[in-house]
Amino acid sequence: MFRISSNGWGADMDPNSLSLSLHFSPLLPGAWLPVALTLGTLILLLSLWKNKRSWLLRLISFAAFLLVLLNPAVLRENRQSVPDTALIVVDQSASQTIGKRKERTDAALAHLQDALSRYDTLNVRIVHAPADGTLAQDTKLFGAIEQALSDVPPARRAGVIFLTDGQIRDVPDNPDLYEQFGPVHALLSGEKDETDRRLKVLEAPAFGIAGQPVTLKYIVEDEGVRHNAPSSRFAVVTIDDHNAPPQTVRVPVGTAQSVNIKLTHAGQNVVEISAAPLPGEITQANNRSAVLVNGVRDRLRVLLVSGKPHAGGRTWRDLLTADPGVDLVHFTILREPEKLDSTPQNEMSLIAFPFRELFEVKLYEFDLIIFDRYRLNHILPPSYFSNIAKYVEDGGALLEAGGPSFAGEDSLYNTALKSILPGAPAGTVIETPYRPSVTPEGRYHPVTQDLAWPSGPEGWGRWLRQIPLSTEKGDVLMSGVEERPLLILDRVGKGRVAQLASDQIWLWSRGYEGGGPHAELLRRIVHWLMKEPELDEKALNVHVNGNRITVESRDHETNELHIPMQRPDGRTEKLTLSRDKNGFLRHSLMADMPGLYSFGQGENKRFALVGAPESAEFQDIRTSEVPLSPLVKTSGGGFIWLEEAPDVRVQYAPPARRYAGRDWIALRKNNAFTVQDVRETPLLPAWLSTLLLLGLVVLTWWREGHSP
């Protein structure tokens, strides 16, 4: 079946019309038609060779025979026009927030919507991509385009208009796919001849040994700049590790640089590197970068002093020796000076307490000091307790686990440690079974929050002794008998102190009445004393989810916390963290520009990277025609710079070779339609075909019979 059709439409004629076409439906199957044509031709030639009379009538008869075999008919079609679909793609990636790009994009979108609204046969779809406007994503738009045009056949696609800076990362590299979009145009939102300076971190370790230096490598690159003068080939870089005054260096542009940074403490160490802005550059969002290096203690040196042998001593020793990163120095006082017996001195195998070496010479080499059931016994002179108090104020850590002696005259509270201990003894000892519990304050503190145990807090085993304490400072995280303080944590100067008002935690390690989370609790206490960031209740925690930044703190001392925030462009704002229903101080905001945000100050300073400068989105953020150029040129589209032609003219025109000019673009008018009704009328009905063929045969026979 085949046909010859012509409806005579002009360029701007309405496709809602009646179409007439000549339609052929051969009476023979398609494979037999050439056979019949060949046989008929051979018979005709043979007859002409033998008898040349009436050759014209024979030729006419043969042609009539073929016409009857082709079975011509007139096909009438009622056609209904179908609107074309044009797509406007609005780039809302990170680089589109720079300068006046977003402003120009919004204005161009409104102009296009108004200009295309006058075409009734054009369906305009608008796609914003990335769909959620996440500044952290690279510019990938073609997935959204394919989804938006999935229900539109290529014959009804009028074209695609991009509102973008041109830096699109997922342009198809297959030229065969370019035709399916129709004419593609790019309205560029940036400016010509843009310049930009970028600071890029080339190498930064994720971990390092606390107290030792690590090496960072970075490079400063200038895009779109010709460094004619020697002075312009250098950039001023500021390096700030927040533990010393920032250092400023002058480095050559385009050359990798190295810098050594000393990790001053365990946990998160933040190094901020920034390059001075380039005159006239389009953004400073990628001039800064923060490097987060986790400091790991090479060895944790712990001094454990047990006042006397007892069942709980093994609990402390097992916990500390189980960690291969801990160097434990453990002394247990077995024989006090006032103890008199007849044992000769030369037969004793006890080691003398090296108190001067431990508490004067090498005191600051220890990361943590633990006093376990210690009582005053005239071994340590009073001046050494003053040394310990100063050691804590200078940044050291002390854990005191009190036994019955802490409530008597031999209490450590009667020394210089009184100034740093948060709990004062009441002078009595409570010996009755009780179940330790977490206080309301402790439910939100990272040390005691969600302590894991199969039976839960209600199934913790009971302890049998507690030293009543009165507290004027510190955080009470656990309580015992009659809700008296059981575990107290406090900050003293630069150091920290923990006080446990019982020597019975060993019952949990032995599984008494089901036991309890002794190992996890002691581990968290020790790590809090070591200033591990994840257990610091006053530390700021910053989370980034797309464009949303959430800043939170577990600080319970206030219902509002005011902190500074520095934006990527250098502006500073004040944020207020308010307490939510879960007990956290929290503030959430939507980032409106990509780059590095900082929150807080000093050691508590935290950073958030939105649209990370290391991502492809920030490798080159200058407006460019290059990524889209193959697609635009192949499709017959064009580039328009919105700074030069903000009110670009838009046309809806028939198919052509070119759809764009200096200040105009055009969408393709496909004149697509659907057929509503079809009628077929044969040109040669069966009776007419029979009469025609018989008549020609009779005429030919008669003519040849009467020819001389």
C-alpha positions in Angstrom: 0.0 0.0 0.0 1.4 3.4 -1.0 0.0 6.8 -1.8 0.9 10.2 -3.2 -0.4 13.1 -0.9 -0.6 16.8 -1.0 -2.8 19.1 1.1 -1.4 22.3 -0.2 -0.7 23.9 3.2 1.3 27.1 3.3 3.8 28.1 6.0 1.1 29.7 8.2 -2.0 27.7 7.2 -4.2 26.0 9.7 -3.6 22.2 9.9 -7.3 21.8 10.8 -8.4 20.9 7.2 -9.4 18.3 4.7 -6.6 16.4 2.9 -7.0 14.6 -0.4 -4.5 12.1 -1.7 -4.1 9.5 -4.4 -4.0 6.1 -2.8 -2.9 2.8 -4.4 -4.0 -0.7 -3.1 -2.6 -3.3 -5.5 -4.8 -6.3 -6.2 -1.9 -8.6 -6.1 0.5 -9.1 -3.1 3.5 -6.8 -3.2 5.9 -9.6 -4.3 3.7 -10.6 -7.3 3.3 -7.1 -8.7 6.8 -6.9 -10.2 6.4 -10.5 -11.6 3.1 -9.5 -13.3 4.8 -6.3 -14.6 7.7 -8.2 -16.0 5.6 -10.9 -17.7 3.2 -8.3 -19.2 6.1 -6.4 -20.6 7.7 -9.5 -22.2 4.3 -10.5 -23.8 3.9 -7.0 -25.1 7.4 -6.9 -26.6 6.9 -10.4 -28.2 3.6 -9.4 -29.7 5.0 -6.2 -31.2 8.0 -8.2 -32.6 5.6 -10.6 -34.4 3.0 -8.1 -35.4 3.5 -4.4 -35.3 0.0 -3.5 -36.3 -2.1 -1.7 -33.6 0.9 -1.4 -31.3 -0.6 1.7 -29.7 -3.8 0.0 -28.8 -1.8 -2.9 -27.3 0.3 -0.5 -25.2 -2.9 1.3 -24.0 -4.4 -2.0 -23.1 -1.3 -3.0 -21.1 -1.3 0.3 -19.3 -5.0 -0.1 -18.5 -4.3 -3.6 -17.2 -1.5 -2.3 -14.9 -3.8 0.6 -13.7 -6.5 -1.9 -12.7 -3.9 -4.0 -10.8 -2.7 -0.9 -8.8 -6.4 -0.2 -7.9 -6.2 3.6 -7.4 -8.5 5.4 -5.0 -9.0 8.9 -3.6 -8.2 9.1 0.2 -10.0 11.9 2.2 -8.5 12.7 5.7 -9.9 15.0 8.3 -6.9 16.3 10.2 -6.8 17.9 13.7 -3.8 20.0 14.6 -1.6 19.1 17.6 0.3 21.7 19.6 4.1 21.7 19.7 5.9 21.6 23.0 8.8 24.0 23.9 10.9 23.5 27.0 12.5 26.3 29.0 15.2 25.0 31.3 16.1 27.2 34.3 19.5 26.5 35.7 19.4 26.9 39.5 22.8 25.4 40.3 25.4 26.9 42.6 27.1 29.1 40.0 23.8 30.8 39.1 23.8 32.6 42.4 26.9 34.6 41.5 26.6 38.3 40.7 23.5 39.3 38.7 23.0 35.9 37.1 19.9 35.0 39.1 18.4 38.4 38.6 18.9 38.2 34.8 17.6 34.6 34.7 14.4 35.6 36.5 13.8 38.6 34.2 14.4 36.5 31.1 12.1 33.8 32.3 9.3 36.3 32.8 10.0 37.8 29.3 9.9 34.4 27.6 6.7 33.4 29.3 5.0 36.6 28.1 6.4 36.4 24.6 5.3 32.7 24.1 1.9 33.1 25.6 0.5 34.5 22.4 1.0 31.3 20.4 -2.1 29.1 21.0 -0.6 26.1 19.3 2.6 26.1 21.4 2.7 24.3 24.8 5.5 25.7 27.0 7.0 23.7 29.8 9.3 25.1 32.4 11.9 22.9 34.2 14.0 24.1 37.1 17.1 21.9 37.5 18.6 20.6 39.7 15.1 19.9 40.9 15.7 20.9 44.5 18.0 23.7 43.8 20.8 22.2 45.8 23.8 24.4 45.7 26.1 21.5 46.4 25.3 19.8 43.2 27.1 20.1 39.8 25.1 21.5 36.9 23.4 18.4 35.5 20.3 19.3 33.5 19.7 16.8 30.8 18.2 14.2 33.1 15.4 16.6 33.9 15.1 17.5 30.2 14.6 13.8 29.2 12.0 13.4 31.9 10.1 16.5 30.9 10.0 15.5 27.2 9.4 11.8 27.7 5.8 12.0 26.6 6.5 14.3 23.6 7.5 12.7 20.3 10.4 14.3 18.5 8.0 15.5 15.7 6.2 17.7 18.2 9.2 19.3 19.9 9.6 23.0 19.1 12.9 23.4 20.8 14.7 24.0 24.1 15.7 27.3 25.7 18.4 27.2 28.4 18.6 30.0 31.0 22.1 29.3 32.3 25.7 30.4 32.7 26.7 27.7 30.2 28.6 25.5 32.7 26.6 22.3 32.2 28.4 19.1 33.0 26.1 16.4 31.4 25.8 17.5 27.7 25.3 14.4 25.6 28.4 13.6 23.6 26.4 11.7 20.9 25.6 14.1 17.9 22.9 11.7 16.8 20.8 12.7 19.8 20.9 16.5 19.1 18.2 16.5 16.5 15.6 15.1 18.9 15.4 18.3 20.9 14.6 20.7 18.1 16.5 24.0 17.9 18.4 24.6 21.2 19.2 28.1 22.4 21.2 29.3 25.4 20.5 32.6 27.0 23.6 33.2 29.0 23.2 35.0 32.4 26.8 36.0 33.1 29.1 38.6 31.5 31.8 38.3 28.9 35.4 38.4 29.9 34.8 37.3 33.5 37.8 36.7 35.8 38.0 34.5 38.8 40.6 33.4 41.4 40.3 29.9 42.9 42.1 28.3 45.8 42.2 24.6 45.5 43.5 22.1 48.2 45.5 19.5 46.4 46.4 17.2 49.3 45.3 17.1 52.9 45.5 14.1 55.3 42.3 13.1 57.0 44.2 12.0 60.1 47.4 13.0 61.9 49.2 12.5 65.2 48.3 15.1 67.8 51.3 17.3 68.6 53.0 16.6 65.3 52.9 18.5 62.0 51.0 17.5 58.8 51.6 18.8 55.3 48.9 20.5 53.2 49.3 21.2 49.5 47.3 23.9 47.7 47.4 26.0 44.6 46.0 29.4 43.6 44.7 29.7 40.1 43.5 32.7 38.2 41.0 32.2 35.3 40.6 34.7 32.5 43.5 36.8 33.6 46.6 37.8 31.7 49.4 38.4 34.2 51.3 41.1 32.3 53.0 42.7 35.4 55.3 40.5 37.5 53.4 41.7 40.7 50.1 40.2 39.3 51.6 36.8 39.2 51.5 36.5 43.0 48.7 36.1 45.5 48.5 36.8 49.2 47.4 33.7 51.1 46.3 33.6 54.8 46.6 30.3 56.7 44.8 30.1 60.1 44.7 27.0 62.3 42.9 28.9 65.1 45.6 28.1 67.6 48.0 30.8 66.8 48.0 34.2 65.0 47.3 33.6 61.3 50.3 33.5 59.0 50.3 35.4 55.7 52.5 34.4 52.7 52.9 35.6 49.2 52.8 32.7 46.7 53.1 32.5 42.9 49.9 31.9 41.0 49.6 28.5 39.3 52.3 26.8 41.3 51.5 24.2 44.0 52.5 25.2 47.5 53.1 23.2 50.7 52.6 24.2 54.3 53.2 22.4 57.6 50.5 22.6 60.2 50.9 21.3 63.8 47.9 19.4 65.2 47.7 20.9 68.7 45.1 18.5 70.0 43.2 15.3 69.4 39.9 15.4 67.6 39.0 17.9 64.9 41.7 20.4 63.9 40.5 23.1 61.5 42.8 24.9 59.1 41.4 27.7 57.0 43.2 28.8 53.9 42.1 31.9 52.0 43.5 33.9 49.1 43.2 37.6 48.7 40.5 38.5 46.1 41.5 39.3 42.6 40.4 42.8 41.5 37.2 42.5 39.6 36.7 38.8 40.0 33.1 37.5 39.8 33.0 35.8 43.2 35.1 35.1 46.3 33.2 31.9 47.2 36.0 29.7 46.0 38.8 31.8 47.5 38.6 30.0 50.8 38.8 26.4 51.9 38.7 24.7 55.2 40.7 21.5 55.9 39.5 19.3 58.7 42.2 17.0 60.1 41.4 14.6 62.9 44.1 14.5 65.5 44.8 11.1 66.8 46.7 10.6 70.0 49.8 8.6 69.4 49.6 7.0 72.9 47.2 8.0 75.7 49.2 8.1 78.9 47.1 7.4 82.0 48.3 7.5 85.6 46.0 5.3 87.8 46.6 5.6 91.6 44.6 3.1 93.7 44.5 3.9 97.4 44.3 0.3 98.4 43.6 -3.1 96.8 39.9 -3.8 96.2 37.6 -5.6 93.8 37.1 -2.6 91.6 40.8 -2.2 90.8 40.7 -4.9 88.2 37.8 -3.1 86.4 39.8 0.0 85.9 42.9 -2.0 84.8 41.0 -4.3 82.4 39.3 -1.3 80.8 42.5 0.7 80.3 44.8 -2.2 79.2 42.2 -3.4 76.7 43.0 -0.3 74.5 46.3 -0.8 72.7 46.6 3.0 72.4 46.8 3.5 76.1 50.0 3.5 78.1 48.9 2.8 81.7 51.0 3.5 84.7 49.2 1.9 87.7 50.3 2.2 91.3 48.4 0.5 94.2 49.4 1.5 97.7 49.9 -1.7 99.6 51.7 -0.5 102.7 51.2 3.0 104.1 53.9 4.8 106.1 52.1 4.6 109.4 51.6 0.8 109.1 54.0 -0.8 111.6 55.0 -4.4 111.5 58.1 -6.5 112.3 59.0 -7.1 108.6 62.6 -6.1 108.0 63.0 -3.4 105.4 65.5 -5.5 103.3 63.0 -8.3 103.0 60.2 -6.1 101.5 59.8 -6.4 97.7 57.5 -3.4 97.4 58.4 -0.6 95.0 58.7 2.8 96.6 56.1 5.4 95.4 58.1 7.6 92.9 55.9 10.6 93.9 58.4 13.3 92.9 58.9 11.8 89.4 55.2 11.4 88.8 53.7 14.6 90.3 56.5 17.0 89.6 58.9 16.0 86.9 56.7 14.1 84.5 53.2 15.3 85.6 52.5 17.1 82.3 53.4 14.1 80.3 50.2 12.3 81.4 46.9 12.9 79.6 44.7 11.7 82.4 45.1 11.1 86.2 42.7 8.7 88.0 42.5 8.5 91.8 40.7 5.3 92.8 39.7 5.1 96.4 42.6 7.2 97.4 43.0 8.5 100.9 45.5 10.9 102.5 48.3 8.8 103.9 51.3 11.2 104.1 52.8 9.8 100.9 52.1 12.8 98.8 53.1 16.2 100.2 50.5 18.9 100.0 52.4 20.8 97.4 51.9 17.9 94.9 48.2 18.3 95.1 48.7 21.9 94.2 50.7 20.7 91.2 47.8 18.5 90.1 45.2 21.3 90.5 47.4 23.6 88.3 47.9 20.7 85.8 44.1 20.5 85.4 43.7 24.2 85.1 46.3 24.2 82.4 44.4 21.6 80.3 44.9 18.3 82.1 42.2 15.8 83.1 41.4 14.3 86.5 39.0 11.5 87.4 38.2 10.8 91.1 36.3 7.7 92.0 35.6 8.0 95.7 35.4 5.3 98.3 34.4 5.6 102.0 37.6 7.5 102.8 36.4 10.5 100.6 33.8 11.2 103.3 36.2 11.2 106.2 39.2 13.2 107.5 41.5 11.6 104.9 39.5 12.9 102.0 41.2 14.3 98.9 38.7 17.2 99.3 40.9 18.4 102.2 43.8 19.2 99.8 44.4 21.7 97.1 42.1 19.6 94.9 39.2 21.2 96.7 39.4 24.1 94.3 38.8 21.9 91.2 36.5 19.1 92.5 32.8 19.9 91.8 31.3 17.8 94.6 32.0 18.3 98.4 31.5 15.3 100.8 28.7 15.5 103.3 30.7 13.5 105.8 28.7 10.3 105.7 28.5 7.0 103.7 25.3 5.5 102.5 25.4 1.7 102.3 22.1 0.5 100.8 21.2 -1.1 97.5 20.1 1.4 94.8 19.8 1.5 91.0 21.9 4.2 89.3 19.8 6.4 87.0 20.4 9.1 84.4 19.3 12.6 85.4 17.1 14.8 83.1 20.2 16.7 82.3 22.1 13.5 81.6 19.6 12.4 79.0 20.8 15.1 76.6 24.5 14.9 77.5 26.6 12.8 75.1 28.4 11.0 77.9 25.2 9.4 79.3 22.7 9.7 76.5 21.3 6.4 75.2 23.7 4.2 77.1 23.2 0.8 75.3 22.4 -2.2 77.5 20.1 -5.2 76.5 17.7 -4.7 79.4 17.7 -0.9 79.2 18.2 1.6 82.1 15.4 -0.1 84.1 17.4 -3.3 84.1 20.7 -2.0 85.3 22.1 -3.9 88.3 22.1 -2.1 91.7 25.1 -0.7 93.5 25.6 -1.0 97.3 27.4 2.1 98.4 27.4 5.9 97.7 29.2 8.9 99.0 26.7 11.8 99.5 27.9 15.0 97.7 26.8 18.5 97.7 27.4 20.3 94.4 27.8 24.0 93.6 29.2 23.6 90.1 29.4 21.0 87.3 26.9 18.9 85.5 25.2 16.1 87.4 24.6 13.3 84.8 23.7 10.4 87.1 22.1 10.1 90.5 21.8 7.4 93.1 20.1 7.1 96.5 17.3 9.7 96.9 18.5 11.3 93.6 21.8 12.3 95.2 24.6 13.2 92.7 26.5 10.1 91.5 28.4 11.3 88.4 29.5 14.9 88.0 31.5 16.5 85.2 33.0 19.9 85.3 35.3 22.2 83.3 38.1 23.8 85.2 40.2 26.4 83.4 41.4 24.7 80.2 41.0 21.2 81.8 38.3 18.9 82.9 37.3 16.9 86.0 35.0 14.0 86.5 33.8 12.8 89.9 32.2 9.4 90.6 30.6 9.2 94.1 30.9 5.5 94.5 33.5 2.7 94.2 30.8 0.1 93.1 30.9 0.3 89.3 32.8 -3.0 89.4 29.5 -4.7 90.3 28.3 -4.1 86.7 31.5 -5.6 85.3 30.8 -8.8 87.3 27.2 -9.0 86.1 25.7 -8.4 89.5 21.9 -8.4 89.1 22.3 -8.3 85.3 25.2 -5.8 85.3 25.2 -2.6 83.4 27.1 -0.6 80.7 30.2 0.0 82.8 32.7 -0.2 79.8 30.7 2.2 77.6 30.2 4.6 80.5 33.8 4.7 81.6 35.0 4.9 77.9 32.7 8.0 77.4 33.9 9.6 80.6 37.5 9.2 79.7 36.9 10.4 76.1 35.0 13.5 77.4 38.0 14.2 79.7 40.2 13.9 76.6 38.1 16.6 74.9 36.8 14.3 72.1 34.5 16.5 70.0 31.7 14.0 69.6 31.3 13.9 73.4 31.6 17.7 74.0 28.2 19.0 75.1 29.2 22.6 74.4 30.6 21.9 71.0 28.8 23.2 67.9 27.7 20.5 65.5 27.0 21.6 61.9 25.1 19.4 59.4 24.6 20.2 55.7 21.8 18.7 53.7 21.6 20.2 50.3 21.1 23.9 50.8 20.0 23.6 54.4 22.5 24.1 57.2 21.6 23.0 60.7 23.7 24.3 63.7 23.1 22.6 67.1 24.5 22.4 70.5 23.7 20.3 73.7 24.7 23.2 76.0 22.1 23.0 78.8 23.2 26.1 80.7 21.1 28.5 78.6 17.9 28.5 76.5 19.5 30.6 73.8 22.9 30.7 72.3 24.2 33.6 70.2 27.0 32.8 67.8 28.6 34.6 64.8 28.3 33.2 61.3 30.6 34.3 58.5 29.3 33.9 54.9 31.4 32.9 51.9 31.4 36.6 50.8 33.0 37.7 54.1 29.9 39.2 55.7 29.2 38.3 59.3 25.8 37.7 60.9 24.5 36.7 64.3 22.6 33.5 64.7 20.4 32.5 67.7 20.2 28.9 68.7 16.9 28.1 70.6 16.0 25.1 72.5 13.7 22.6 70.7 11.4 19.9 72.0 14.2 17.4 72.1 16.3 19.6 74.4 18.9 20.7 71.8 19.8 24.2 71.0 19.3 24.4 67.2 19.1 26.8 64.3 18.4 25.9 60.7 18.9 28.1 57.7 18.9 27.9 53.9 22.2 28.8 52.2 21.6 31.3 49.5 25.1 31.2 48.0 27.7 28.5 47.6 31.0 28.4 49.5 32.4 28.1 53.0 30.3 29.2 56.0 31.9 29.4 59.5 30.1 29.3 62.9 31.3 30.2 66.3 34.8 31.3 67.2 38.0 30.0 68.8 38.3 26.3 69.4 34.6 25.9 69.0 34.6 27.2 65.4 32.9 25.0 62.9 32.6 25.1 59.2 30.0 24.1 56.5 30.8 23.7 52.9 27.9 24.3 50.5 28.7 23.7 46.9 32.2 22.4 47.8 34.9 24.4 45.9 36.6 21.0 45.2 33.5 19.9 43.1 33.3 20.2 39.3 30.8 23.0 39.7 33.6 25.3 41.0 36.4 24.2 38.7 35.5 27.0 36.3 32.5 29.2 37.1 33.0 31.8 34.3 30.1 32.1 31.9 31.0 30.1 28.7 29.5 29.0 25.4 31.9 26.0 25.2 30.0 23.2 26.9 26.8 23.7 25.0 28.3 24.8 21.7 28.2 21.4 19.8 24.5 20.9 20.7 23.5 24.5 19.9 25.3 24.7 16.5 24.1 21.2 15.3 20.5 22.0 16.1 20.5 25.4 14.4 20.1 27.4 17.6 22.1 30.2 19.0 23.7 32.0 22.0 22.3 35.2 23.4 24.1 37.2 26.2 21.4 38.6 28.4 23.5 41.5 29.5 23.5 42.6 25.8 19.9 41.6 24.8 17.7 41.2 27.9 14.5 41.5 25.8 15.4 38.9 23.2 12.9 38.5 20.4 11.2 35.1 20.2 9.6 33.7 17.1 7.6 30.6 16.2 8.5 29.8 12.6 8.3 26.9 10.1 11.3 24.5 9.7 14.4 26.3 8.6 18.2 25.9 8.6 18.8 28.6 11.1 16.7 29.5 14.2 18.7 32.3 15.8 20.3 35.7 15.1 22.1 38.4 17.0 19.1 39.4 19.2 16.4 36.8 18.2 15.7 33.2 18.6 13.0 31.0 17.0 11.2 27.8 17.9 10.2 25.3 15.2 6.6 25.1 14.0 6.2 21.4 13.2 2.5 21.6 11.9 1.9 18.2 13.6 -1.6 16.7 13.4 -3.7 13.7 14.1 -6.2 12.1 11.6 -9.8 12.2 12.9 -11.5 10.5 9.9 -10.5 8.6 6.7 -12.6 7.9 3.7 -11.5 6.0 0.6 -13.2 6.3 -2.8 -12.0 4.0 -5.7 -11.3 5.7 -9.0 -12.1 2.6 -11.0 -14.9 0.5 -9.6 -15.0 -3.2 -10.5 -17.6 -2.8 -13.1 -15.8 0.1 -14.7 -12.5 -1.8 -14.7 -14.2 -4.8 -16.4 -15.8 -2.7 -19.1 -12.6 -0.8 -19.7 -10.5 -3.9 -20.2 -13.1 -5.7 -22.3 -13.6 -2.7 -24.5 -9.9 -2.3 -25.1 -9.5 -6.0 -25.9 -12.4 -5.9 -28.4 -11.2 -2.7 -30.0 -7.7 -4.1 -30.4 -9.1 -7.4 -32.0 -11.4 -5.5 -34.3 -8.6 -3.1 -35.3 -6.2 -5.9 -36.2 -8.9 -7.9 -38.0 -9.6 -5.0 -40.4 -6.1 -3.9 -40.9 -4.7 -4.5 -44.5 
